[in-house]
Amino acid sequence: MIKKQSFAEAFAELEAITEWFEKGDVDLDEGLKKFERGLVLAKMCKEKLGEVENKVIELKKKFNNEA
């Protein structure tokens, strides 16, 4: 079972993976695992940002209707 991470945790892990790749001298097998994990993390972050964006839109609509 995959632990549910906060956006900050997922983003930090994604940054660490990116830095690992930027160092060069990458092991192919490890790189493939990290790449796959990075895709999962990127998807999680994108979904969370979408949720937040939808909430902001809802709040703006509510605020505009009350004003």
GROMACS elastic network, one bead per residue, 0.5 to 0.9 nm:
[ bonds ]
;  ai    aj funct       b0    kb
    2     5     6  0.88016   500
    5     8     6  0.79440   500
    5     9     6  0.58450   500
    5    10     6  0.59128   500
    5    44     6  0.87440   500
    6     9     6  0.51939   500
    6    10     6  0.61908   500
    6    11     6  0.84888   500
    6    45     6  0.88926   500
    6    48     6  0.89653   500
    7    10     6  0.51904   500
    7    11     6  0.59659   500
    7    12     6  0.84592   500
    7    44     6  0.77491   500
    7    45     6  0.59785   500
    7    48     6  0.68681   500
    7    49     6  0.84969   500
    8    11     6  0.51393   500
    8    12     6  0.60192   500
    8    13     6  0.85657   500
    8    45     6  0.87944   500
    9    12     6  0.51472   500
    9    13     6  0.61822   500
    9    14     6  0.85642   500
   10    13     6  0.51684   500
   10    14     6  0.61293   500
   10    15     6  0.86299   500
   10    41     6  0.57582   500
   10    42     6  0.80062   500
   10    44     6  0.74844   500
   10    45     6  0.68560   500
   11    15     6  0.61377   500
   11    16     6  0.86255   500
   11    41     6  0.72177   500
   11    42     6  0.77880   500
   11    45     6  0.68439   500
   12    15     6  0.50381   500
   12    16     6  0.62384   500
   12    17     6  0.87171   500
   13    16     6  0.50180   500
   13    17     6  0.62832   500
   13    18     6  0.86583   500
   13    38     6  0.81762   500
   13    41     6  0.78053   500
   14    17     6  0.51123   500
   14    18     6  0.62341   500
   14    19     6  0.86857   500
   14    37     6  0.82371   500
   14    38     6  0.57058   500
   14    39     6  0.87501   500
   14    41     6  0.62821   500
   14    42     6  0.71956   500
   15    18     6  0.50123   500
   15    19     6  0.61850   500
   15    20     6  0.85891   500
   15    38     6  0.89448   500
   16    19     6  0.50903   500
   16    20     6  0.61711   500
   16    21     6  0.87755   500
   17    21     6  0.63979   500
   17    22     6  0.87000   500
   17    34     6  0.64474   500
   17    35     6  0.78530   500
   17    37     6  0.85232   500
   17    38     6  0.67926   500
   18    21     6  0.52220   500
   18    22     6  0.62351   500
   18    23     6  0.88727   500
   18    34     6  0.89851   500
   18    35     6  0.89588   500
   18    38     6  0.81625   500
   19    23     6  0.63719   500
   20    23     6  0.54566   500
   20    24     6  0.75041   500
   20    26     6  0.79781   500
   20    31     6  0.88671   500
   20    34     6  0.88924   500
   21    24     6  0.57975   500
   21    25     6  0.82209   500
   21    26     6  0.65870   500
   21    31     6  0.75286   500
   21    34     6  0.87612   500
   21    35     6  0.89828   500
   22    25     6  0.89073   500
   22    26     6  0.88633   500
   23    26     6  0.77075   500
   26    29     6  0.87742   500
   26    30     6  0.75753   500
   26    31     6  0.62269   500
   27    30     6  0.53477   500
   27    31     6  0.57049   500
   27    32     6  0.85076   500
   28    32     6  0.61608   500
   28    33     6  0.87623   500
   29    32     6  0.52339   500
   29    33     6  0.65015   500
   29    34     6  0.87612   500
   30    33     6  0.51410   500
   30    34     6  0.61580   500
   30    35     6  0.84762   500
   31    34     6  0.50557   500
   31    35     6  0.59005   500
   31    36     6  0.85050   500
   32    35     6  0.50037   500
   32    36     6  0.61627   500
   32    37     6  0.85763   500
   33    36     6  0.52163   500
   33    37     6  0.62052   500
   33    38     6  0.85328   500
   34    38     6  0.59375   500
   34    39     6  0.86115   500
   35    39     6  0.63181   500
   35    40     6  0.87913   500
   36    39     6  0.51950   500
   36    40     6  0.64880   500
   36    41     6  0.87737   500
   37    40     6  0.51000   500
   37    41     6  0.61914   500
   37    42     6  0.85684   500
   38    41     6  0.50259   500
   38    42     6  0.59820   500
   38    43     6  0.85074   500
   39    42     6  0.50619   500
   39    43     6  0.61571   500
   39    44     6  0.86106   500
   40    43     6  0.52015   500
   40    44     6  0.62659   500
   40    45     6  0.87427   500
   41    44     6  0.50151   500
   41    45     6  0.61712   500
   41    46     6  0.85472   500
   42    45     6  0.51246   500
   42    46     6  0.60722   500
   42    47     6  0.85760   500
   43    46     6  0.50672   500
   43    47     6  0.61156   500
   43    48     6  0.85772   500
   44    47     6  0.52126   500
   44    48     6  0.62054   500
   44    49     6  0.86432   500
   45    48     6  0.51061   500
   45    49     6  0.61106   500
   45    50     6  0.85411   500
   46    49     6  0.51378   500
   46    50     6  0.61665   500
   46    51     6  0.87060   500
   47    50     6  0.50050   500
   47    51     6  0.62683   500
   47    52     6  0.87222   500
   48    51     6  0.50325   500
   48    52     6  0.62593   500
   48    53     6  0.85604   500
   49    52     6  0.50652   500
   49    53     6  0.60432   500
   49    54     6  0.85809   500
   50    53     6  0.50060   500
   50    54     6  0.61501   500
   50    55     6  0.85925   500
   51    54     6  0.51770   500
   51    55     6  0.62423   500
   51    56     6  0.87056   500
   52    55     6  0.50250   500
   52    56     6  0.61761   500
   52    57     6  0.86317   500
   53    56     6  0.51066   500
   53    57     6  0.62593   500
   53    58     6  0.86812   500
   54    57     6  0.50794   500
   54    58     6  0.62148   500
   54    59     6  0.86487   500
   55    58     6  0.50156   500
   55    59     6  0.61320   500
   55    60     6  0.85710   500
   56    59     6  0.50607   500
   56    60     6  0.60906   500
   56    61     6  0.85733   500
   57    60     6  0.51220   500
   57    61     6  0.61958   500
   57    62     6  0.85996   500
   58    61     6  0.51707   500
   58    62     6  0.61665   500
   58    63     6  0.85858   500
   59    62     6  0.50120   500
   59    63     6  0.60121   500
   59    64     6  0.84796   500
   60    63     6  0.50438   500
   60    64     6  0.60082   500
   60    65     6  0.85196   500
   61    64     6  0.51191   500
   61    65     6  0.61439   500
   61    66     6  0.86715   500
   62    65     6  0.51790   500
   62    66     6  0.62934   500
   62    67     6  0.87517   500
   63    66     6  0.51918   500
   63    67     6  0.62010   500
   64    67     6  0.52844   500
